[in-house]
Amino acid sequence: MPAIHVCSLNRLARTVEAIGASHVATLINAGTPVQRPARIAAENHLFLGFNDITEPTEGLLPPGEEHVRDLLRFVGDWDRARPMVIHCWAGISRSTAGAFIAMCSLHPEADEADIARDIRTRSPSATPNIRLVRLADDLLGRQGRMVSAVEAIGRGREAFEGHPFSLALRLGG
């Protein structure tokens, strides 16, 4: 069954190889070098460069609407024949927001709170970037439900690096 896997940059290559992923979405600081795993075709690697911030901060690039549009387009074009990996630096904030956004996009009928609780169950340290979630909520027309769902699970447990986890797509999704 197709799935979205979440991990840190440190675990990217191992995760891609272990699950046989065909697509990778990188959500990381713009200047961070990321080596695309050999099994991932260039057209199947999305690199979104922005800082992990929730409010504009001088000298830092916040996540913007275009980043979320690009992620939604990438996820929508994914054929779901093989797994996708979404990663960031630590596998805690940007990547968990990306996975939440992807699941909400791929399952428009799904309850946002159920998806957020599933992420919390699978990753005690998950703290989805609320700015990314807020932008996606608007673009997907979720009327604040995505934001409420992430606020309800609260901040995750403190960690230097999140433990990799996966979210199975529902049949037909």
C-alpha positions in Angstrom: 0.0 0.0 0.0 1.4 3.4 -0.8 2.5 5.6 2.0 4.2 8.9 2.9 7.3 8.5 5.1 8.7 11.3 7.2 12.3 11.5 8.3 15.2 13.9 9.0 17.9 14.8 6.4 20.3 12.5 8.3 18.1 9.5 7.6 17.0 10.4 4.1 19.2 8.0 2.1 18.6 5.1 4.4 14.8 5.7 4.4 14.6 6.0 0.6 16.5 2.7 0.2 14.7 0.8 2.9 11.2 1.6 1.5 12.0 1.8 -2.2 10.6 5.3 -2.5 10.1 6.9 -5.9 9.6 10.6 -4.8 11.2 12.9 -2.2 10.0 16.3 -1.0 12.7 18.3 0.8 11.5 21.1 3.0 14.7 22.7 4.4 16.7 26.0 4.6 17.4 27.3 1.1 21.2 26.9 1.3 21.4 23.5 2.8 23.1 21.0 0.6 20.9 17.9 0.1 22.2 15.0 -2.0 19.3 13.5 -3.9 19.4 9.7 -3.4 20.5 7.9 -6.5 17.2 5.9 -6.9 15.2 9.2 -7.1 14.9 10.7 -10.5 15.6 14.5 -10.6 12.0 15.2 -11.7 10.7 13.2 -8.7 12.6 15.4 -6.1 11.0 18.6 -4.9 13.3 21.0 -3.1 11.5 23.8 -1.1 13.9 26.1 0.6 12.7 28.2 3.5 13.4 28.6 7.2 11.5 26.8 9.9 9.7 29.8 11.3 6.1 30.7 12.0 6.3 34.5 11.8 8.4 36.7 9.5 11.8 37.3 11.0 14.4 39.6 9.6 17.1 37.8 7.6 15.0 34.5 7.4 12.8 33.2 4.6 9.4 32.2 5.9 7.3 29.4 4.3 5.1 31.1 1.7 2.0 30.3 -0.3 4.1 29.4 -3.4 6.0 26.7 -1.3 2.7 25.2 -0.3 1.3 25.4 -3.9 4.4 23.6 -5.1 4.1 20.9 -2.5 0.4 20.4 -3.3 1.2 20.1 -7.0 4.0 17.7 -6.4 1.9 15.5 -4.2 -1.0 15.6 -6.7 1.3 14.5 -9.5 2.7 11.6 -7.6 1.4 8.3 -9.1 1.4 6.6 -5.7 2.8 3.4 -7.1 5.7 3.6 -4.7 6.2 5.5 -1.4 7.1 9.1 -1.0 9.5 10.6 1.5 9.0 14.0 3.0 11.9 15.3 5.0 13.3 18.3 6.6 16.4 19.0 8.8 15.2 17.2 11.9 12.1 15.4 10.8 10.0 17.3 13.4 8.4 20.5 12.0 8.5 21.2 8.3 8.3 17.6 7.3 5.4 16.7 9.6 3.5 19.7 8.3 4.3 18.6 4.8 3.0 15.1 5.5 -0.1 16.5 7.2 -0.8 18.8 4.2 -0.2 15.9 1.8 -2.6 13.6 3.6 -5.3 16.4 3.8 -4.8 17.1 0.1 -5.0 13.4 -1.0 -8.0 12.7 1.3 -10.3 15.7 1.0 -13.1 13.8 2.8 -10.9 12.9 5.8 -11.3 14.5 9.2 -8.3 16.7 9.8 -8.2 15.9 13.5 -8.0 12.2 12.8 -4.9 12.8 10.5 -3.3 15.0 13.1 -3.9 12.5 15.9 -2.4 9.7 13.7 0.7 11.8 13.2 1.0 12.4 17.0 0.6 8.7 17.6 3.3 7.8 15.2 5.6 10.6 16.2 5.6 11.9 19.8 8.0 14.7 18.7 6.0 15.9 15.7 5.3 19.7 15.8 3.9 20.6 12.4 4.9 24.1 11.3 1.7 26.0 11.9 2.5 28.6 9.2 2.7 25.9 6.6 -0.5 24.4 7.9 -2.3 27.7 7.9 -1.3 28.4 4.3 -2.5 24.9 3.2 -5.7 25.2 5.2 -6.6 28.4 3.2 -5.5 26.9 -0.2 -7.4 23.6 0.4 -10.5 25.4 1.7 -10.5 23.6 5.0 -12.0 26.6 6.9 -9.5 26.5 9.8 -9.9 22.8 10.6 -6.3 22.0 9.7 -5.0 24.7 12.0 -7.4 23.6 14.8 -6.3 19.9 14.4 -2.6 20.8 14.7 -3.2 23.1 17.7 -5.2 20.3 19.4 -2.3 17.9 19.2 0.0 20.6 20.6 3.8 20.8 20.6 5.6 17.5 20.4 8.1 16.1 22.8 11.5 17.8 22.7 13.9 16.0 20.5 17.1 16.7 18.4 15.8 14.5 15.6 12.4 12.9 15.1 12.0 9.2 14.7 11.0 8.2 11.1 7.4 7.2 10.7 4.9 6.6 7.9 1.3 7.4 7.1 -0.6 4.9 4.9 -2.8 6.3 2.2 -6.3 5.1 2.3 -7.5 2.9 -0.5 -8.7 5.0 -3.4 -6.5 7.9 -2.1 
